[in-house]
Amino acid sequence: MEILNLVAVVGIVITSLALLVLENYRFSLAAMVLQYLFVFFLVSSIWPVGLAVVKLIVGWIVCSLIGSAYLQNRNLAIDESNTAKMFFSSLSAVVVWLIVFTISGSALAVLPITRPLMIAAGILLGMGLLQLGSTTNLLRIFLGLLTVLSGFEIIYAGLEESVLVTGLLAIVNILFGFMGWYMIQHNSHLESA
């Protein structure tokens, strides 16, 4: 089980970096889908698999909702690749990782969860906030919000197992997905008008 947790943490590091650096919306959504899979692996190590599957399915539903907004509007602009932006984003991600690895030991004294869960949650929270603070692109904003929410859900999963709160968090995720779908649709209609 420890090896699976380690693989999930490494996967979360890679997918969160991909979400920050990649410019193509298809690759960004694919990274988000994989990130939900790694969150599922971490949560299933402490929760029953049936309850952890809820997080996975809801995450994939949210990704399909946001992706459908882009498929319906093929005229949406795709960001151009910028080497300086990619370098700065990667450097910022390394700083976030160093902060998370540095404070994870202290945070374990406050929150009684396992070290892999703490590191994964810290990386998701930090990288999501970094993404929120570095963009005005609606897709990236919603992927950043979903990343932060995934980090919170990992911390919550380590603290308590509640079907009711899991359902509430699933509803919040789906509402973010519908809000992202609506805002991307509305924004594309404004740009084409």
C-alpha positions in Angstrom: 0.0 0.0 0.0 2.9 2.4 0.7 4.2 1.9 -2.9 0.8 2.8 -4.3 0.7 5.9 -2.1 4.2 6.9 -3.2 3.2 6.4 -6.9 0.1 8.5 -6.3 2.1 11.3 -4.7 4.6 11.4 -7.6 1.6 11.3 -10.0 0.0 14.3 -8.2 3.3 16.2 -8.4 3.6 15.5 -12.2 -0.1 16.2 -13.0 -0.1 19.4 -10.9 3.0 20.6 -12.8 1.4 19.7 -16.1 -1.8 21.7 -15.2 0.4 24.7 -14.4 2.7 24.5 -17.5 0.6 23.0 -20.4 -1.1 25.4 -22.7 -3.3 23.0 -24.6 -6.8 22.6 -23.0 -6.9 18.9 -24.1 -3.7 18.1 -22.3 -4.8 20.1 -19.3 -8.0 18.2 -19.0 -6.2 14.9 -19.4 -3.8 15.9 -16.6 -6.8 16.7 -14.4 -8.4 13.3 -15.2 -5.2 11.6 -14.1 -5.0 13.8 -11.0 -8.4 12.6 -9.9 -7.2 9.0 -10.5 -4.2 9.6 -8.2 -6.4 11.3 -5.6 -8.6 8.2 -5.7 -5.6 5.9 -5.1 -4.7 8.0 -2.0 -8.2 8.2 -0.6 -8.9 4.5 -1.2 -5.9 3.7 1.0 -7.9 4.9 4.0 -11.5 4.8 2.9 -13.6 1.9 1.5 -13.1 1.7 -2.2 -16.8 2.3 -2.9 -16.7 5.7 -1.1 -13.4 6.6 -2.8 -14.9 5.8 -6.2 -17.4 8.6 -5.7 -14.5 11.1 -5.8 -13.1 9.6 -9.0 -16.4 9.5 -10.9 -17.4 13.0 -9.8 -14.0 14.3 -10.8 -14.3 12.7 -14.2 -17.8 14.1 -14.6 -16.6 17.6 -13.8 -13.7 17.2 -16.4 -16.2 16.1 -19.0 -18.5 19.0 -18.3 -15.7 21.6 -18.7 -14.3 19.7 -21.7 -17.7 19.8 -23.4 -17.7 23.6 -23.2 -14.6 23.6 -25.3 -15.8 21.0 -27.7 -19.0 22.9 -28.4 -17.0 26.1 -29.1 -14.2 25.3 -31.5 -13.5 29.0 -32.0 -12.1 29.4 -28.5 -8.5 30.7 -28.5 -5.8 28.4 -27.4 -2.9 30.0 -25.5 0.4 30.1 -27.4 3.3 28.4 -25.8 5.7 30.8 -24.0 9.1 29.5 -22.9 9.6 32.2 -20.3 6.2 31.6 -18.8 6.8 27.8 -18.6 10.2 28.4 -16.9 8.8 30.8 -14.4 5.8 28.5 -13.7 8.2 25.5 -13.2 10.4 27.5 -10.9 7.4 28.6 -8.9 6.2 24.9 -8.7 9.6 23.9 -7.3 9.3 26.6 -4.6 5.8 25.3 -3.7 7.1 21.7 -3.5 10.0 22.8 -1.3 7.6 24.6 1.1 5.3 21.6 1.2 8.1 19.2 2.0 9.5 21.5 4.6 6.3 22.2 6.5 4.7 18.7 6.1 6.4 17.4 9.3 5.1 20.3 11.4 1.6 19.9 9.9 1.6 16.3 10.8 1.7 17.3 14.5 -1.5 19.3 14.0 -3.4 17.0 11.6 -3.4 13.3 12.4 -3.1 12.0 8.9 -0.4 10.0 7.1 2.7 11.7 5.5 1.7 10.8 1.9 -1.7 12.3 2.4 -0.2 15.5 3.9 2.3 15.9 1.1 -0.2 15.2 -1.6 -2.8 17.6 -0.1 -0.2 20.3 0.4 1.0 20.0 -3.2 -2.6 20.2 -4.5 -3.4 23.2 -2.3 -0.2 25.0 -3.2 -0.3 24.3 -6.9 -4.0 25.1 -7.2 -3.4 28.4 -5.5 -0.4 29.1 -7.7 -2.5 28.4 -10.7 -5.3 30.6 -9.5 -2.9 33.5 -8.9 -1.1 33.3 -12.2 -3.9 33.3 -14.8 -7.0 34.9 -16.1 -8.0 32.0 -18.4 -11.3 30.6 -17.3 -10.3 27.0 -17.9 -7.2 27.4 -15.8 -9.1 29.2 -13.0 -11.6 26.3 -12.7 -8.9 23.7 -12.9 -7.1 25.6 -10.1 -10.2 25.7 -8.0 -10.8 21.9 -8.5 -7.1 21.3 -7.6 -7.5 23.2 -4.4 -10.7 21.4 -3.6 -9.0 18.0 -4.2 -6.3 19.0 -1.7 -8.9 19.8 0.8 -10.7 16.6 0.2 -7.6 14.6 0.8 -7.1 16.3 4.2 -10.7 15.7 5.0 -10.5 12.0 4.0 -7.6 11.5 6.4 -9.6 13.1 9.3 -13.0 11.6 8.9 -15.1 9.1 6.9 -18.6 10.6 6.4 -20.9 9.6 3.6 -23.0 12.7 4.0 -20.0 15.1 3.7 -18.6 13.1 0.8 -21.9 13.6 -1.0 -21.9 17.3 -0.2 -18.3 17.7 -1.6 -19.4 15.7 -4.7 -22.2 18.2 -5.2 -19.8 21.1 -4.7 -17.5 19.6 -7.4 -20.4 19.1 -9.8 -21.6 22.7 -9.2 -18.0 24.0 -10.0 -18.2 21.9 -13.2 -21.5 23.4 -14.2 -20.3 26.9 -13.3 -17.2 26.4 -15.4 -19.2 25.0 -18.3 -21.6 28.0 -18.1 -18.9 30.6 -17.8 -16.8 29.2 -20.6 -19.9 29.0 -22.8 -20.9 32.6 -21.9 -17.4 33.9 -22.4 -17.1 32.3 -25.8 -20.4 33.9 -26.9 -19.1 37.3 -25.7 -15.9 36.8 -27.7 -17.7 35.8 -30.9 -20.2 38.7 -30.7 
